[in-house]
Amino acid sequence: MKSKLESLLQKEQLIAFSCIALVMLISWAYMLHMAWGMSGVGAEISLACLMRWGPEDILHSFMMWAIMMVAMMFPSATPMILMFNIVNQQQGETQRPLLPTGLFVLGYFLVWTAYSALAAIAQWGLHIAALLSHNLIITNPLIGGVLLVAAGVFQWTPFRDACMLKCRSPLGFLMAEWREGRLGTLIMGLKHGLNCVGCCWLLMLLSFVLGIMNMVWMVILTIFMLVEKASPKSQWVSRTAGLVLVAWGLWIAAETMR
């Protein structure tokens, strides 16, 4: 007969996974809805892009980025969240065990929410500079090429390797960073979020090159991050992607200067 702890672990893991799956489903459904709406009202969007942004437009952009980060980052963050749930219960947390898990997730996405605010500000700046098309793509190919090269080179940096090592080793991260209490749990979530942003911030900015609401790009990048974190050949995957991005960016830059 299974012990009470094992039964509790299975139950709480199922609840946690179900909550994660529901949030991911809602987030992706919202992004699909937005992408579909944009494709159907191109003329209105084109006109809006010529107008000055107000506070509502900036807030809308922020919300779009924040939900996009949830949709794209939750899949690759799921192993860490579930591992935290297990370790937390094994540490003796039996009263409302899902509350600490919720705090960990909150800390994680607070970091990505801050990133979303900066991305929205960047989008506003590109709009003001008339460098963003109605499809939410940078209109200057040279800037796009530079971003691609920068993202590719970043894949080879020791800083990114260090962040990726912590992201792809949930148990190792938790053992090294474990803190007691609700504040400690929130801090752990914040630290994990910082590691993930450290890995992916430049890749996310490529949305300005390929289209912020380009669903194909979103799916490809989400799958890439999953593979990169789960693969035993993680560094090889990162390096190969880096070479592809650099070659792509140089090709675009060369075509621009012809």
FIKOLZA-1660 file (N, C-alpha, C; in steps of 0.1 Angstrom, whole numbers, plus 5000, padded with zeros to 4 digits):
% residues 258
   i   px   py   pz ch aa at
   1 5008 4988 5000  A  M  N
   1 5000 5000 5000  A  M CA
   1 5009 5013 5000  A  M  C
   2 5005 5022 4992  A  K  N
   2 5013 5034 4991  A  K CA
   2 5012 5042 5004  A  K  C
   3 5022 5048 5008  A  S  N
   3 5022 5057 5020  A  S CA
   3 5014 5069 5018  A  S  C
   4 5010 5075 5029  A  K  N
   4 5002 5088 5028  A  K CA
   4 5009 5098 5021  A  K  C
   5 5023 5099 5023  A  L  N
   5 5031 5110 5016  A  L CA
   5 5031 5108 5001  A  L  C
   6 5032 5095 4997  A  E  N
   6 5033 5092 4982  A  E CA
   6 5019 5095 4976  A  E  C
   7 5008 5092 4983  A  S  N
   7 4995 5095 4977  A  S CA
   7 4993 5111 4976  A  S  C
   8 4998 5118 4986  A  L  N
   8 4997 5132 4986  A  L CA
   8 5005 5138 4975  A  L  C
   9 5017 5133 4973  A  L  N
   9 5026 5138 4962  A  L CA
   9 5019 5136 4949  A  L  C
  10 5013 5125 4947  A  Q  N
  10 5007 5122 4934  A  Q CA
  10 4995 5131 4932  A  Q  C
  11 4987 5133 4942  A  K  N
  11 4975 5142 4941  A  K CA
  11 4979 5156 4939  A  K  C
  12 4989 5161 4946  A  E  N
  12 4993 5175 4944  A  E CA
  12 5000 5177 4931  A  E  C
  13 5007 5168 4927  A  Q  N
  13 5014 5169 4913  A  Q CA
  13 5003 5170 4902  A  Q  C
  14 4993 5162 4904  A  L  N
  14 4982 5162 4894  A  L CA
  14 4975 5175 4894  A  L  C
  15 4972 5181 4906  A  I  N
  15 4966 5194 4907  A  I CA
  15 4975 5205 4901  A  I  C
  16 4988 5204 4904  A  A  N
  16 4997 5214 4899  A  A CA
  16 4998 5214 4884  A  A  C
  17 4999 5202 4879  A  F  N
  17 5001 5200 4864  A  F CA
  17 4988 5205 4857  A  F  C
  18 4976 5202 4863  A  S  N
  18 4964 5206 4857  A  S CA
  18 4962 5221 4857  A  S  C
  19 4967 5227 4867  A  C  N
  19 4966 5242 4868  A  C CA
  19 4976 5248 4857  A  C  C
  20 4988 5242 4856  A  I  N
  20 4997 5247 4846  A  I CA
  20 4991 5245 4832  A  I  C
  21 4986 5233 4829  A  A  N
  21 4980 5231 4816  A  A CA
  21 4969 5240 4813  A  A  C
  22 4960 5243 4823  A  L  N
  22 4949 5252 4821  A  L CA
  22 4954 5266 4817  A  L  C
  23 4964 5271 4825  A  V  N
  23 4970 5285 4822  A  V CA
  23 4976 5285 4808  A  V  C
  24 4983 5275 4805  A  M  N
  24 4989 5274 4791  A  M CA
  24 4979 5275 4780  A  M  C
  25 4968 5267 4782  A  L  N
  25 4957 5266 4772  A  L CA
  25 4951 5280 4771  A  L  C
  26 4948 5286 4782  A  I  N
  26 4941 5300 4781  A  I CA
  26 4951 5310 4774  A  I  C
  27 4963 5309 4778  A  S  N
  27 4973 5319 4772  A  S CA
  27 4975 5317 4757  A  S  C
  28 4976 5305 4753  A  W  N
  28 4977 5302 4738  A  W CA
  28 4965 5305 4731  A  W  C
  29 4953 5303 4737  A  A  N
  29 4940 5306 4731  A  A CA
  29 4939 5321 4729  A  A  C
  30 4944 5328 4739  A  Y  N
  30 4943 5343 4738  A  Y CA
  30 4952 5348 4727  A  Y  C
  31 4964 5343 4726  A  M  N
  31 4974 5347 4716  A  M CA
  31 4968 5344 4702  A  M  C
  32 4962 5332 4700  A  L  N
  32 4956 5328 4688  A  L CA
  32 4945 5338 4684  A  L  C
  33 4937 5342 4694  A  H  N
  33 4926 5351 4692  A  H CA
  33 4931 5365 4687  A  H  C
  34 4942 5369 4694  A  M  N
  34 4948 5382 4690  A  M CA
  34 4954 5381 4676  A  M  C
  35 4961 5371 4673  A  A  N
  35 4967 5369 4660  A  A CA
  35 4956 5369 4649  A  A  C
  36 4946 5361 4651  A  W  N
  36 4935 5360 4642  A  W CA
  36 4928 5374 4640  A  W  C
  37 4926 5382 4651  A  G  N
  37 4920 5395 4650  A  G CA
  37 4929 5404 4641  A  G  C
  38 4942 5403 4644  A  M  N
  38 4951 5412 4636  A  M CA
  38 4951 5409 4621  A  M  C
  39 4950 5396 4618  A  S  N
  39 4950 5393 4604  A  S CA
  39 4938 5397 4597  A  S  C
  40 4927 5399 4605  A  G  N
  40 4914 5402 4598  A  G CA
  40 4911 5417 4598  A  G  C
  41 4920 5425 4604  A  V  N
  41 4917 5440 4604  A  V CA
  41 4930 5447 4600  A  V  C
  42 4936 5443 4590  A  G  N
  42 4949 5449 4586  A  G CA
  42 4948 5464 4583  A  G  C
  43 4937 5468 4577  A  A  N
  43 4936 5483 4573  A  A CA
  43 4935 5491 4586  A  A  C
  44 4927 5487 4596  A  E  N
  44 4926 5494 4608  A  E CA
  44 4939 5495 4616  A  E  C
  45 4946 5483 4616  A  I  N
  45 4959 5483 4623  A  I CA
  45 4969 5492 4616  A  I  C
  46 4969 5492 4602  A  S  N
  46 4978 5501 4595  A  S CA
  46 4976 5515 4599  A  S  C
  47 4963 5519 4600  A  L  N
  47 4960 5533 4603  A  L CA
  47 4964 5536 4617  A  L  C
  48 4962 5527 4626  A  A  N
  48 4965 5529 4641  A  A CA
  48 4980 5530 4642  A  A  C
  49 4988 5523 4634  A  C  N
  49 5003 5524 4635  A  C CA
  49 5008 5538 4631  A  C  C
  50 5000 5546 4624  A  L  N
  50 5004 5559 4620  A  L CA
  50 5001 5569 4631  A  L  C
  51 4993 5565 4640  A  M  N
  51 4988 5575 4651  A  M CA
  51 4997 5574 4663  A  M  C
  52 4997 5585 4671  A  R  N
  52 5004 5586 4683  A  R CA
  52 4998 5576 4694  A  R  C
  53 5007 5569 4700  A  W  N
  53 5002 5560 4711  A  W CA
  53 4998 5568 4723  A  W  C
  54 4987 5563 4730  A  G  N
  54 4984 5568 4743  A  G CA
  54 4986 5558 4753  A  G  C
  55 4983 5561 4766  A  P  N
  55 4985 5551 4777  A  P CA
  55 4978 5538 4775  A  P  C
  56 4966 5538 4769  A  E  N
  56 4959 5526 4767  A  E CA
  56 4966 5517 4757  A  E  C
  57 4973 5523 4747  A  D  N
  57 4980 5515 4737  A  D CA
  57 4992 5508 4743  A  D  C
  58 4999 5516 4752  A  I  N
  58 5011 5511 4759  A  I CA
  58 5007 5499 4768  A  I  C
  59 4996 5501 4775  A  L  N
  59 4991 5491 4784  A  L CA
  59 4987 5478 4776  A  L  C
  60 4980 5480 4765  A  H  N
  60 4976 5469 4757  A  H CA
  60 4989 5461 4752  A  H  C
  61 4999 5469 4748  A  S  N
  61 5011 5462 4744  A  S CA
  61 5018 5454 4755  A  S  C
  62 5018 5460 4767  A  F  N
  62 5023 5453 4779  A  F CA
  62 5016 5440 4781  A  F  C
  63 5002 5441 4781  A  M  N
  63 4994 5429 4784  A  M CA
  63 4997 5418 4773  A  M  C
  64 4999 5422 4761  A  M  N
  64 5001 5413 4750  A  M CA
  64 5015 5406 4753  A  M  C
  65 5025 5413 4756  A  W  N
  65 5038 5407 4759  A  W CA
  65 5037 5398 4771  A  W  C
  66 5030 5403 4782  A  A  N
  66 5030 5395 4794  A  A CA
  66 5023 5381 4792  A  A  C
  67 5012 5381 4784  A  I  N
  67 5005 5369 4782  A  I CA
  67 5013 5360 4772  A  I  C
  68 5020 5366 4763  A  M  N
  68 5029 5359 4754  A  M CA
  68 5040 5352 4762  A  M  C
  69 5046 5359 4772  A  M  N
  69 5056 5353 4780  A  M CA
  69 5051 5341 4788  A  M  C
  70 5039 5342 4793  A  V  N
  70 5033 5331 4800  A  V CA
  70 5031 5319 4790  A  V  C
  71 5026 5321 4779  A  A  N
  71 5023 5311 4769  A  A CA
  71 5036 5304 4765  A  A  C
  72 5047 5312 4763  A  M  N
  72 5059 5306 4757  A  M CA
  72 5068 5300 4768  A  M  C
  73 5068 5306 4780  A  M  N
  73 5077 5301 4791  A  M CA
  73 5072 5290 4800  A  M  C
  74 5059 5290 4801  A  F  N
  74 5053 5280 4810  A  F CA
  74 5057 5265 4806  A  F  C
  75 5057 5262 4793  A  P  N
  75 5060 5248 4790  A  P CA
  75 5074 5244 4795  A  P  C
  76 5084 5253 4793  A  S  N
  76 5098 5249 4797  A  S CA
  76 5100 5251 4812  A  S  C
  77 5091 5258 4818  A  A  N
  77 5093 5260 4833  A  A CA
  77 5086 5249 4841  A  A  C
  78 5077 5242 4834  A  T  N
  78 5069 5231 4841  A  T CA
  78 5078 5221 4849  A  T  C
  79 5089 5216 4843  A  P  N
  79 5097 5206 4851  A  P CA
  79 5102 5212 4864  A  P  C
  80 5106 5225 4864  A  M  N
  80 5111 5231 4876  A  M CA
  80 5099 5233 4886  A  M  C
  81 5088 5237 4881  A  I  N
  81 5076 5240 4890  A  I CA
  81 5072 5227 4897  A  I  C
  82 5071 5216 4889  A  L  N
  82 5067 5203 4895  A  L CA
  82 5078 5198 4905  A  L  C
  83 5090 5200 4901  A  M  N
  83 5101 5195 4910  A  M CA
  83 5100 5203 4924  A  M  C
  84 5098 5216 4923  A  F  N
  84 5096 5224 4935  A  F CA
  84 5085 5219 4943  A  F  C
  85 5074 5215 4937  A  N  N
  85 5062 5210 4944  A  N CA
  85 5066 5197 4952  A  N  C
  86 5074 5189 4945  A  I  N
  86 5078 5176 4952  A  I CA
  86 5087 5179 4964  A  I  C
  87 5097 5187 4961  A  V  N
  87 5107 5189 4972  A  V CA
  87 5101 5197 4983  A  V  C
  88 5092 5206 4981  A  N  N
  88 5085 5213 4991  A  N CA
  88 5077 5204 5000  A  N  C
  89 5070 5194 4995  A  Q  N
  89 5063 5185 5003  A  Q CA
  89 5072 5176 5010  A  Q  C
  90 5083 5172 5004  A  Q  N
  90 5092 5163 5011  A  Q CA
  90 5099 5170 5023  A  Q  C
  91 5099 5184 5022  A  Q  N
  91 5105 5192 5033  A  Q CA
  91 5095 5193 5045  A  Q  C
  92 5083 5187 5043  A  G  N
  92 5074 5187 5054  A  G CA
  92 5062 5196 5053  A  G  C
  93 5061 5202 5042  A  E  N
  93 5050 5212 5039  A  E CA
  93 5037 5204 5036  A  E  C
  94 5029 5202 5046  A  T  N
  94 5016 5195 5043  A  T CA
  94 5004 5203 5045  A  T  C
  95 5005 5215 5050  A  Q  N
  95 4994 5224 5051  A  Q CA
  95 4993 5233 5039  A  Q  C
  96 4983 5232 5031  A  R  N
  96 4981 5240 5019  A  R CA
  96 4994 5239 5011  A  R  C
  97 4998 5228 5006  A  P  N
  97 5011 5226 4999  A  P CA
  97 5012 5233 4986  A  P  C
  98 5000 5236 4980  A  L  N
  98 5000 5243 4967  A  L CA
  98 5003 5258 4968  A  L  C
  99 5001 5264 4980  A  L  N
  99 5004 5278 4982  A  L CA
  99 5018 5281 4979  A  L  C
 100 5028 5274 4985  A  P  N
 100 5042 5277 4982  A  P CA
 100 5045 5276 4967  A  P  C
 101 5039 5266 4960  A  T  N
 101 5041 5264 4946  A  T CA
 101 5036 5276 4938  A  T  C
 102 5024 5281 4943  A  G  N
 102 5019 5293 4937  A  G CA
 102 5028 5305 4938  A  G  C
 103 5034 5307 4950  A  L  N
 103 5043 5318 4953  A  L CA
 103 5056 5316 4944  A  L  C
 104 5061 5304 4942  A  F  N
 104 5072 5302 4934  A  F CA
 104 5069 5306 4919  A  F  C
 105 5058 5302 4914  A  V  N
 105 5054 5306 4901  A  V CA
 105 5052 5321 4900  A  V  C
 106 5046 5327 4910  A  L  N
 106 5044 5342 4911  A  L CA
 106 5058 5349 4909  A  L  C
 107 5068 5344 4917  A  G  N
 107 5081 5350 4916  A  G CA
 107 5087 5349 4903  A  G  C
 108 5085 5337 4897  A  Y  N
 108 5091 5334 4883  A  Y CA
 108 5085 5344 4873  A  Y  C
 109 5072 5346 4873  A  F  N
 109 5065 5354 4863  A  F CA
 109 5066 5369 4866  A  F  C
 110 5069 5372 4879  A  L  N
 110 5071 5387 4882  A  L CA
 110 5083 5392 4873  A  L  C
 111 5093 5383 4872  A  V  N
 111 5105 5387 4864  A  V CA
 111 5101 5388 4850  A  V  C
 112 5094 5379 4844  A  W  N
 112 5090 5380 4830  A  W CA
 112 5080 5391 4828  A  W  C
 113 5072 5395 4839  A  T  N
 113 5063 5406 4837  A  T CA
 113 5071 5419 4836  A  T  C
 114 5082 5420 4844  A  A  N
 114 5091 5432 4843  A  A CA
 114 5097 5432 4829  A  A  C
 115 5101 5420 4824  A  Y  N
 115 5107 5420 4810  A  Y CA
 115 5096 5424 4800  A  Y  C
 116 5084 5420 4802  A  S  N
 116 5073 5424 4793  A  S CA
 116 5071 5439 4793  A  S  C
 117 5073 5446 4804  A  A  N
 117 5071 5460 4805  A  A CA
 117 5083 5467 4797  A  A  C
 118 5095 5462 4798  A  L  N
 118 5106 5467 4790  A  L CA
 118 5104 5465 4775  A  L  C
 119 5098 5453 4772  A  A  N
 119 5096 5450 4758  A  A CA
 119 5085 5459 4752  A  A  C
 120 5075 5462 4760  A  A  N
 120 5064 5471 4756  A  A CA
 120 5070 5485 4753  A  A  C
 121 5079 5489 4762  A  I  N
 121 5085 5503 4761  A  I CA
 121 5094 5503 4748  A  I  C
 122 5101 5492 4745  A  A  N
 122 5109 5491 4733  A  A CA
 122 5100 5491 4721  A  A  C
 123 5088 5485 4721  A  Q  N
 123 5078 5485 4710  A  Q CA
 123 5073 5499 4708  A  Q  C
 124 5071 5506 4719  A  W  N
 124 5066 5520 4718  A  W CA
 124 5077 5529 4712  A  W  C
 125 5089 5527 4716  A  G  N
 125 5100 5534 4710  A  G CA
 125 5102 5532 4695  A  G  C
 126 5101 5520 4691  A  L  N
 126 5101 5516 4677  A  L CA
 126 5090 5523 4669  A  L  C
 127 5078 5523 4675  A  H  N
 127 5066 5529 4669  A  H CA
 127 5069 5544 4667  A  H  C
 128 5074 5551 4678  A  I  N
 128 5077 5565 4677  A  I CA
 128 5087 5568 4666  A  I  C
 129 5097 5559 4665  A  A  N
 129 5107 5561 4655  A  A CA
 129 5103 5557 4641  A  A  C
 130 5090 5553 4640  A  A  N
 130 5085 5548 4627  A  A CA
 130 5093 5536 4621  A  A  C
 131 5097 5527 4630  A  L  N
 131 5105 5516 4626  A  L CA
 131 5097 5503 4628  A  L  C
 132 5084 5503 4630  A  L  N
 132 5076 5491 4632  A  L CA
 132 5064 5492 4622  A  L  C
 133 5063 5481 4615  A  S  N
 133 5052 5480 4605  A  S CA
 133 5039 5476 4611  A  S  C
 134 5028 5476 4603  A  H  N
 134 5015 5472 4608  A  H CA
 134 5015 5458 4612  A  H  C
 135 5024 5450 4608  A  N  N
 135 5025 5436 4611  A  N CA
 135 5034 5434 4624  A  N  C
 136 5038 5445 4630  A  L  N
 136 5047 5445 4642  A  L CA
 136 5060 5439 4639  A  L  C
 137 5066 5443 4628  A  I  N
 137 5079 5438 4624  A  I CA
 137 5088 5450 4622  A  I  C
 138 5101 5450 4626  A  I  N
 138 5110 5461 4623  A  I CA
 138 5111 5463 4608  A  I  C
 139 5110 5476 4604  A  T  N
 139 5110 5479 4590  A  T CA
 139 5124 5480 4584  A  T  C
 140 5134 5482 4593  A  N  N
 140 5147 5484 4588  A  N CA
 140 5154 5470 4589  A  N  C
 141 5157 5464 4577  A  P  N
 141 5163 5451 4577  A  P CA
 141 5177 5450 4583  A  P  C
 142 5184 5461 4583  A  L  N
 142 5197 5461 4589  A  L CA
 142 5197 5459 4604  A  L  C
 143 5187 5466 4610  A  I  N
 143 5185 5464 4625  A  I CA
 143 5181 5450 4628  A  I  C
 144 5172 5444 4619  A  G  N
 144 5168 5430 4621  A  G CA
 144 5180 5421 4620  A  G  C
 145 5189 5423 4610  A  G  N
 145 5201 5415 4609  A  G CA
 145 5210 5416 4621  A  G  C
 146 5212 5428 4626  A  V  N
 146 5220 5430 4638  A  V CA
 146 5215 5422 4650  A  V  C
 147 5201 5423 4651  A  L  N
 147 5195 5416 4663  A  L CA
 147 5197 5401 4661  A  L  C
 148 5196 5395 4649  A  L  N
 148 5198 5381 4647  A  L CA
 148 5212 5377 4650  A  L  C
 149 5222 5385 4646  A  V  N
 149 5236 5382 4648  A  V CA
 149 5239 5383 4663  A  V  C
 150 5233 5393 4670  A  A  N
 150 5235 5394 4684  A  A CA
 150 5230 5382 4692  A  A  C
 151 5218 5378 4688  A  A  N
 151 5211 5367 4695  A  A CA
 151 5220 5354 4692  A  A  C
 152 5225 5353 4680  A  G  N
 152 5233 5341 4677  A  G CA
 152 5246 5341 4685  A  G  C
 153 5253 5352 4686  A  V  N
 153 5265 5353 4693  A  V CA
 153 5263 5350 4708  A  V  C
 154 5252 5355 4713  A  F  N
 154 5248 5353 4727  A  F CA
 154 5247 5339 4731  A  F  C
 155 5242 5330 4721  A  Q  N
 155 5241 5316 4724  A  Q CA
 155 5254 5310 4727  A  Q  C
 156 5266 5316 4724  A  W  N
 156 5279 5311 4727  A  W CA
 156 5285 5316 4739  A  W  C
 157 5279 5325 4746  A  T  N
 157 5285 5332 4757  A  T CA
 157 5285 5324 4770  A  T  C
 158 5296 5325 4779  A  P  N
 158 5296 5318 4792  A  P CA
 158 5284 5322 4801  A  P  C
 159 5280 5335 4800  A  F  N
 159 5269 5339 4809  A  F CA
 159 5257 5331 4806  A  F  C
 160 5254 5330 4793  A  R  N
 160 5242 5322 4789  A  R CA
 160 5243 5307 4793  A  R  C
 161 5255 5302 4791  A  D  N
 161 5257 5288 4796  A  D CA
 161 5255 5286 4810  A  D  C
 162 5259 5296 4819  A  A  N
 162 5257 5295 4833  A  A CA
 162 5242 5295 4837  A  A  C
 163 5235 5305 4830  A  C  N
 163 5220 5306 4832  A  C CA
 163 5213 5293 4828  A  C  C
 164 5217 5288 4816  A  M  N
 164 5211 5276 4811  A  M CA
 164 5213 5264 4820  A  M  C
 165 5225 5263 4826  A  L  N
 165 5228 5252 4834  A  L CA
 165 5219 5251 4846  A  L  C
 166 5216 5263 4852  A  K  N
 166 5206 5263 4863  A  K CA
 166 5192 5260 4859  A  K  C
 167 5189 5265 4847  A  C  N
 167 5175 5262 4842  A  C CA
 167 5172 5248 4839  A  C  C
 168 5182 5241 4834  A  R  N
 168 5179 5227 4829  A  R CA
 168 5182 5217 4840  A  R  C
 169 5186 5221 4852  A  S  N
 169 5188 5212 4863  A  S CA
 169 5179 5216 4875  A  S  C
 170 5166 5213 4875  A  P  N
 170 5157 5217 4885  A  P CA
 170 5161 5213 4899  A  P  C
 171 5165 5201 4901  A  L  N
 171 5169 5196 4914  A  L CA
 171 5181 5203 4919  A  L  C
 172 5191 5204 4910  A  G  N
 172 5203 5211 4914  A  G CA
 172 5201 5226 4918  A  G  C
 173 5192 5232 4911  A  F  N
 173 5189 5246 4914  A  F CA
 173 5182 5247 4928  A  F  C
 174 5173 5238 4930  A  L  N
 174 5165 5239 4943  A  L CA
 174 5174 5235 4955  A  L  C
 175 5183 5226 4953  A  M  N
 175 5192 5222 4964  A  M CA
 175 5202 5234 4968  A  M  C
 176 5206 5241 4957  A  A  N
 176 5215 5252 4959  A  A CA
 176 5209 5264 4964  A  A  C
 177 5196 5267 4960  A  E  N
 177 5189 5279 4963  A  E CA
 177 5178 5278 4973  A  E  C
 178 5177 5267 4980  A  W  N
 178 5165 5264 4988  A  W CA
 178 5164 5275 5000  A  W  C
 179 5152 5280 5002  A  R  N
 179 5150 5289 5013  A  R CA
 179 5136 5286 5019  A  R  C
 180 5136 5287 5032  A  E  N
 180 5123 5284 5040  A  E CA
 180 5114 5296 5040  A  E  C
 181 5101 5294 5042  A  G  N
 181 5092 5304 5043  A  G CA
 181 5086 5309 5030  A  G  C
 182 5076 5317 5031  A  R  N
 182 5069 5322 5019  A  R CA
 182 5078 5332 5012  A  R  C
 183 5085 5341 5019  A  L  N
 183 5094 5351 5013  A  L CA
 183 5105 5343 5006  A  L  C
 184 5110 5333 5012  A  G  N
 184 5121 5325 5006  A  G CA
 184 5117 5318 4994  A  G  C
 185 5104 5313 4994  A  T  N
 185 5099 5307 4982  A  T CA
 185 5097 5317 4970  A  T  C
 186 5092 5329 4974  A  L  N
 186 5091 5339 4963  A  L CA
 186 5105 5343 4958  A  L  C
 187 5115 5344 4966  A  I  N
 187 5128 5347 4962  A  I CA
 187 5134 5336 4952  A  I  C
 188 5131 5323 4956  A  M  N
 188 5135 5313 4947  A  M CA
 188 5129 5314 4933  A  M  C
 189 5116 5317 4933  A  G  N
 189 5109 5319 4920  A  G CA
 189 5115 5331 4912  A  G  C
 190 5119 5342 4919  A  L  N
 190 5125 5353 4913  A  L CA
 190 5138 5349 4907  A  L  C
 191 5146 5341 4914  A  K  N
 191 5159 5337 4910  A  K CA
 191 5158 5328 4897  A  K  C
 192 5149 5319 4898  A  H  N
 192 5147 5311 4886  A  H CA
 192 5142 5319 4874  A  H  C
 193 5134 5329 4876  A  G  N
 193 5129 5337 4866  A  G CA
 193 5141 5345 4860  A  G  C
 194 5150 5350 4868  A  L  N
 194 5162 5357 4864  A  L CA
 194 5171 5348 4855  A  L  C
 195 5172 5336 4859  A  N  N
 195 5180 5326 4851  A  N CA
 195 5174 5324 4837  A  N  C
 196 5161 5323 4837  A  C  N
 196 5154 5321 4824  A  C CA
 196 5155 5333 4815  A  C  C
 197 5153 5345 4821  A  V  N
 197 5154 5357 4813  A  V CA
 197 5169 5358 4808  A  V  C
 198 5178 5355 4817  A  G  N
 198 5192 5355 4812  A  G CA
 198 5195 5346 4800  A  G  C
 199 5187 5335 4799  A  C  N
 199 5189 5326 4788  A  C CA
 199 5182 5331 4775  A  C  C
 200 5171 5337 4777  A  C  N
 200 5162 5338 4766  A  C CA
 200 5158 5353 4761  A  C  C
 201 5164 5363 4768  A  W  N
 201 5159 5376 4766  A  W CA
 201 5161 5381 4752  A  W  C
 202 5173 5377 4746  A  L  N
 202 5176 5381 4732  A  L CA
 202 5168 5373 4722  A  L  C
 203 5165 5361 4725  A  L  N
 203 5157 5353 4716  A  L CA
 203 5143 5358 4715  A  L  C
 204 5138 5363 4727  A  M  N
 204 5124 5369 4727  A  M CA
 204 5124 5382 4719  A  M  C
 205 5135 5389 4719  A  L  N
 205 5135 5402 4711  A  L CA
 205 5134 5399 4696  A  L  C
 206 5137 5387 4692  A  L  N
 206 5136 5384 4678  A  L CA
 206 5122 5385 4673  A  L  C
 207 5113 5386 4682  A  S  N
 207 5099 5388 4678  A  S CA
 207 5097 5400 4670  A  S  C
 208 5106 5410 4673  A  F  N
 208 5105 5423 4665  A  F CA
 208 5110 5421 4651  A  F  C
 209 5118 5410 4649  A  V  N
 209 5123 5407 4635  A  V CA
 209 5113 5399 4627  A  V  C
 210 5107 5389 4634  A  L  N
 210 5098 5379 4628  A  L CA
 210 5083 5382 4629  A  L  C
 211 5080 5392 4638  A  G  N
 211 5066 5395 4640  A  G CA
 211 5062 5391 4654  A  G  C
 212 5058 5401 4662  A  I  N
 212 5054 5399 4676  A  I CA
 212 5043 5390 4677  A  I  C
 213 5034 5390 4668  A  M  N
 213 5022 5381 4668  A  M CA
 213 5023 5370 4658  A  M  C
 214 5035 5366 4654  A  N  N
 214 5037 5355 4645  A  N CA
 214 5036 5342 4652  A  N  C
 215 5025 5335 4651  A  M  N
 215 5023 5323 4659  A  M CA
 215 5032 5312 4655  A  M  C
 216 5036 5311 4642  A  V  N
 216 5046 5301 4638  A  V CA
 216 5059 5303 4646  A  V  C
 217 5064 5315 4646  A  W  N
 217 5076 5318 4653  A  W CA
 217 5075 5315 4668  A  W  C
 218 5064 5318 4674  A  M  N
 218 5061 5315 4688  A  M CA
 218 5062 5300 4691  A  M  C
 219 5056 5293 4683  A  V  N
 219 5056 5278 4685  A  V CA
 219 5070 5272 4683  A  V  C
 220 5077 5277 4673  A  I  N
 220 5090 5272 4670  A  I CA
 220 5100 5275 4682  A  I  C
 221 5099 5287 4687  A  L  N
 221 5108 5291 4698  A  L CA
 221 5104 5284 4711  A  L  C
 222 5091 5282 4713  A  T  N
 222 5087 5275 4725  A  T CA
 222 5092 5260 4725  A  T  C
 223 5091 5254 4713  A  I  N
 223 5096 5240 4712  A  I CA
 223 5111 5240 4713  A  I  C
 224 5118 5250 4708  A  F  N
 224 5133 5251 4709  A  F CA
 224 5137 5251 4723  A  F  C
 225 5131 5260 4731  A  M  N
 225 5134 5261 4745  A  M CA
 225 5132 5249 4753  A  M  C
 226 5121 5242 4749  A  L  N
 226 5119 5229 4756  A  L CA
 226 5130 5219 4753  A  L  C
 227 5133 5218 4740  A  V  N
 227 5144 5208 4736  A  V CA
 227 5157 5212 4742  A  V  C
 228 5160 5225 4742  A  E  N
 228 5173 5230 4747  A  E CA
 228 5175 5226 4762  A  E  C
 229 5164 5227 4769  A  K  N
 229 5165 5225 4784  A  K CA
 229 5164 5210 4787  A  K  C
 230 5158 5202 4778  A  A  N
 230 5156 5188 4781  A  A CA
 230 5167 5179 4775  A  A  C
 231 5173 5184 4765  A  S  N
 231 5183 5176 4757  A  S CA
 231 5196 5174 4765  A  S  C
 232 5201 5162 4765  A  P  N
 232 5215 5160 4771  A  P CA
 232 5226 5167 4763  A  P  C
 233 5223 5170 4751  A  K  N
 233 5232 5178 4742  A  K CA
 233 5228 5192 4742  A  K  C
 234 5225 5198 4753  A  S  N
 234 5219 5212 4754  A  S CA
 234 5229 5222 4748  A  S  C
 235 5242 5221 4751  A  Q  N
 235 5251 5230 4746  A  Q CA
 235 5253 5230 4731  A  Q  C
 236 5253 5217 4726  A  W  N
 236 5253 5216 4711  A  W CA
 236 5241 5222 4704  A  W  C
 237 5229 5220 4710  A  V  N
 237 5217 5226 4705  A  V CA
 237 5218 5241 4704  A  V  C
 238 5223 5247 4716  A  S  N
 238 5225 5262 4717  A  S CA
 238 5235 5267 4706  A  S  C
 239 5246 5260 4705  A  R  N
 239 5257 5264 4696  A  R CA
 239 5252 5264 4682  A  R  C
 240 5245 5253 4678  A  T  N
 240 5240 5252 4664  A  T CA
 240 5230 5263 4661  A  T  C
 241 5221 5265 4670  A  A  N
 241 5211 5276 4668  A  A CA
 241 5218 5289 4667  A  A  C
 242 5229 5291 4675  A  G  N
 242 5236 5304 4674  A  G CA
 242 5242 5306 4660  A  G  C
 243 5248 5295 4655  A  L  N
 243 5254 5296 4641  A  L CA
 243 5244 5300 4631  A  L  C
 244 5232 5293 4632  A  V  N
 244 5221 5296 4622  A  V CA
 244 5217 5310 4623  A  V  C
 245 5215 5315 4635  A  L  N
 245 5211 5329 4637  A  L CA
 245 5221 5339 4632  A  L  C
 246 5234 5337 4634  A  V  N
 246 5244 5345 4629  A  V CA
 246 5244 5345 4614  A  V  C
 247 5244 5334 4608  A  A  N
 247 5244 5333 4593  A  A CA
 247 5232 5340 4587  A  A  C
 248 5220 5338 4594  A  W  N
 248 5208 5344 4589  A  W CA
 248 5209 5359 4590  A  W  C
 249 5214 5364 4601  A  G  N
 249 5216 5379 4603  A  G CA
 249 5225 5385 4593  A  G  C
 250 5237 5378 4591  A  L  N
 250 5247 5383 4581  A  L CA
 250 5241 5383 4567  A  L  C
 251 5233 5373 4564  A  W  N
 251 5227 5373 4550  A  W CA
 251 5218 5385 4548  A  W  C
 252 5210 5387 4559  A  I  N
 252 5200 5399 4558  A  I CA
 252 5208 5412 4556  A  I  C
 253 5218 5413 4565  A  A  N
 253 5226 5426 4564  A  A CA
 253 5233 5427 4551  A  A  C
 254 5238 5416 4545  A  A  N
 254 5245 5417 4532  A  A CA
 254 5235 5421 4521  A  A  C
 255 5223 5415 4522  A  E  N
 255 5212 5418 4512  A  E CA
 255 5208 5433 4513  A  E  C
 256 5208 5438 4525  A  T  N
 256 5204 5452 4527  A  T CA
 256 5214 5462 4521  A  T  C
 257 5227 5459 4522  A  M  N
 257 5238 5468 4518  A  M CA
 257 5241 5467 4503  A  M  C
 258 5234 5458 4496  A  R  N
 258 5236 5457 4481  A  R CA
 258 5231 5469 4474  A  R  C
% end
